[in-house]
Amino acid sequence: MKRKNALALVCAILAVSAVFAGGGSDGKKSDGKIILKMGDNLPDRKNGYGAVIETINTEFKAIHPEVEIVTESYQDQPWQEKVKIYATANQLPDVLKYWSFGGMMKPLIDAGLVEKMKIADFKSYGYMAGSLEGNVFDNELYGIPISGDMWVVYVNKGLFKKAGVPVPTTWDEIIASAPKFKAIGVTPMVTNGKEGWPLCELFDNISQRINGDFKRVDSAINRKAKYTDPDFVQAAAYMQKLVKAGVFQENLSTSDYGDARNMFGQERAAMYMMGSWEMSLATDQNFSEPFRNNLDVIKFPVVKGGKGSADDVLAWFGGNYIISSTSKHKDIAYEYVKYLGKRFGEIAWETQACFPAQKVTPRANDTVVSKKLLQIAADAKSTSGTPGLDRSDSVFKEDHQELIRQLCALMITPEEFAKKLDASAARAATQE
Amino acid sequence: MNSLFNNKKVVALLVLPGLCVMLFAIAAPLVISVIFSFVKWAGFGKIRFIGFGNYARLIKDEVFWRSLINVLALILVTVFIQNVFAFFIASMMTKLSGGLSRVLRTIYFIPATLSLVVVTRLWVNIFHPDYGVLNKILRLIGAGDAAKAWLGNPDTALWAVIWIMIWQGFGWALLFFYGGLMTVPKELEEAAIVDGANRGQLYMHVVLPYMMPVVQSIVIIDVISSMKQMEMAYLSTEGGPGNTTQFIALYLYQRAFKYSEYGYGNAISVLFVIIAVGLTLVIQRMFRKSVDQI
């Protein structure tokens, strides 16, 4: 009987062992190499931003042969969701790309998930005024900025010529040109409507073009103004006017980043409303040479009769790199971030991948797009700072994105949009 | 060895690991979900107990009810359209030669073998208003007025998403029905025909009642998979435009990880489990009644 029980016990132990087999990891491979886990929103590793990071990774690994870098990449929104999932599971990658906006960074910092950095370590890397400071919370630096972002409109000059349309300076001109583009089988303008945030940028920018003041958005968030005020309702109505005039792609509210970008790159759309980080379109080998030669960029157009000018620029320092406080390799992660800060600006400008957060030296062989972007930045009389949707909590951000999608799908009136957005801002203002 | 397995203690001991896994994988997450449904929490950072606050909010949440209605629409379409069609095709296939039937079954089952991402991207491209094949065909046959942004239009988005879902699931339904039909004894069918039953009566009074356990399984699987539906809506429309294609599982995920309302997401999941279990019990009872009547 004893033997039977012993046998049964062994069976049970084996069964349990089999089920729970596996083990933890100390973040090292069997050959002793340190695995530095990284995550970002740059799935294209051969062009633009992603290629810059890959170059930096290669250089860093040459300096630190004991390190192996494992990266996972998703598009913007899926990456933001993934970060929240990792944060919930306390499994953030060692180094990750995130955003310095208070609404996004502060919760991670408050939860003790982000490692502090020393601002003195980055002062000599030529960062533009205010860019490093955007990553300072409670007098501590928690991340380094990557890019200086401006909201602009990319244009395909070839398609404008084909449609017999002059490059626009006002939204009214764009509305008037829509039938001409459609007559040649081209969508006038595309953007990523599925994720909502580009439409929120459009709303902020149209509002400014109407009321002449970027600070109105901040006032609405801080409850000194209301989203139901006439200028915001007018901006919402103007956006519906653009949709009804057929300015955007028909599936605006479900068209994602890749869809919109490809529509423009494959010359199915004449304009692409997006941030300055898309300046690498000019060197993107995935698109044809005629497209790249026809590519240009213009200032965000004005609204006829509005108070805002084309030199008021919706611009911010958004993307940053942070280190997880749960990282098993904080020292090497910090070394990596320092190297990234040192090299990113140089390589990004050299390869014309994006508009870095560091000062750049214009060169004769810069692309037309990068020259124009530099000019837009130089001409700027006022800038917005953090976009409205990122100035509050995550619920407000998602509400903003959802409501703007409904507005652009013509499912709600401008008044309903303003009322619901204002209610969300009011709710967020009462949160701790 | 036989006597060893006759020992109840031994059997209990051997069952224990599996039971532990069951508890670990099902009961524990459920209990944790219930606990978290009473808090306001982003998933990290400060946590605050708010009692039934999340549930009180959930009852008034229009998007939640909208997503539940969408799930019910998916269940109805799956059960009463997809399954009827699958049953019809399966019964036709039982009359075909073995080789032809095998080829057709393989063809019908191909969508089920493809990854959800591939299938969804495929249909997103077909439905695309600009370069989609569907609109191109409509324009080619002179029905250009009917061309639209199928997934971007609030009037058509839900049906377009449901179409993608049932297109992928059709192969499974067909396979189940085919398998069920093949188990119906030939003598039973022949006896019914000898007794004067026409084709309709044969299926209504002999074949279907015989297959009722199979039908019950299919319907329960349909209900559960409809309730769990998330990936295809996420990949095609992300619940939009304006939550018209929102489904409970997707809404739960978005609330927890987009809105950073982890507690609220858990409240949705708890109600979700209750509804799913309730619906399954109702269906089982309905089938038990119908089987008893037979």
HADDOCK unambig.tbl for C-alpha pairs under 7 A between the chains (distance, minus, plus):
assign (segid A and resid 4 and name CA) (segid B and resid 4 and name CA) 6.59 0.50 0.50
assign (segid A and resid 8 and name CA) (segid B and resid 10 and name CA) 5.77 0.50 0.50
assign (segid A and resid 11 and name CA) (segid B and resid 14 and name CA) 6.98 0.50 0.50
assign (segid A and resid 12 and name CA) (segid B and resid 13 and name CA) 6.21 0.50 0.50
assign (segid A and resid 12 and name CA) (segid B and resid 14 and name CA) 5.33 0.50 0.50
assign (segid A and resid 12 and name CA) (segid B and resid 17 and name CA) 6.96 0.50 0.50
assign (segid A and resid 15 and name CA) (segid B and resid 17 and name CA) 6.37 0.50 0.50
assign (segid A and resid 16 and name CA) (segid B and resid 17 and name CA) 5.34 0.50 0.50
assign (segid A and resid 81 and name CA) (segid B and resid 257 and name CA) 5.44 0.50 0.50
assign (segid A and resid 81 and name CA) (segid B and resid 258 and name CA) 5.65 0.50 0.50
assign (segid A and resid 84 and name CA) (segid B and resid 257 and name CA) 5.93 0.50 0.50
assign (segid A and resid 85 and name CA) (segid B and resid 257 and name CA) 6.42 0.50 0.50
assign (segid A and resid 87 and name CA) (segid B and resid 44 and name CA) 6.40 0.50 0.50
assign (segid A and resid 88 and name CA) (segid B and resid 43 and name CA) 4.66 0.50 0.50
assign (segid A and resid 88 and name CA) (segid B and resid 44 and name CA) 5.31 0.50 0.50
assign (segid A and resid 107 and name CA) (segid B and resid 45 and name CA) 6.76 0.50 0.50
assign (segid A and resid 110 and name CA) (segid B and resid 45 and name CA) 6.25 0.50 0.50
assign (segid A and resid 111 and name CA) (segid B and resid 44 and name CA) 6.01 0.50 0.50
assign (segid A and resid 111 and name CA) (segid B and resid 45 and name CA) 4.00 0.50 0.50
assign (segid A and resid 250 and name CA) (segid B and resid 129 and name CA) 6.56 0.50 0.50
assign (segid A and resid 250 and name CA) (segid B and resid 149 and name CA) 5.92 0.50 0.50
assign (segid A and resid 251 and name CA) (segid B and resid 129 and name CA) 6.73 0.50 0.50
assign (segid A and resid 251 and name CA) (segid B and resid 149 and name CA) 5.24 0.50 0.50
assign (segid A and resid 251 and name CA) (segid B and resid 152 and name CA) 4.56 0.50 0.50
assign (segid A and resid 252 and name CA) (segid B and resid 152 and name CA) 6.90 0.50 0.50
assign (segid A and resid 253 and name CA) (segid B and resid 152 and name CA) 5.97 0.50 0.50
assign (segid A and resid 253 and name CA) (segid B and resid 241 and name CA) 5.91 0.50 0.50
assign (segid A and resid 254 and name CA) (segid B and resid 151 and name CA) 6.83 0.50 0.50
assign (segid A and resid 254 and name CA) (segid B and resid 152 and name CA) 5.37 0.50 0.50
assign (segid A and resid 254 and name CA) (segid B and resid 237 and name CA) 5.40 0.50 0.50
assign (segid A and resid 254 and name CA) (segid B and resid 240 and name CA) 6.84 0.50 0.50
assign (segid A and resid 254 and name CA) (segid B and resid 241 and name CA) 6.74 0.50 0.50
assign (segid A and resid 394 and name CA) (segid B and resid 259 and name CA) 5.30 0.50 0.50
assign (segid A and resid 394 and name CA) (segid B and resid 260 and name CA) 6.41 0.50 0.50
assign (segid A and resid 395 and name CA) (segid B and resid 259 and name CA) 4.86 0.50 0.50
assign (segid A and resid 398 and name CA) (segid B and resid 259 and name CA) 6.09 0.50 0.50
assign (segid A and resid 402 and name CA) (segid B and resid 242 and name CA) 6.72 0.50 0.50
assign (segid A and resid 405 and name CA) (segid B and resid 241 and name CA) 6.60 0.50 0.50
assign (segid A and resid 405 and name CA) (segid B and resid 242 and name CA) 6.53 0.50 0.50
assign (segid A and resid 406 and name CA) (segid B and resid 241 and name CA) 6.36 0.50 0.50
assign (segid A and resid 406 and name CA) (segid B and resid 242 and name CA) 4.83 0.50 0.50
assign (segid A and resid 409 and name CA) (segid B and resid 241 and name CA) 6.62 0.50 0.50
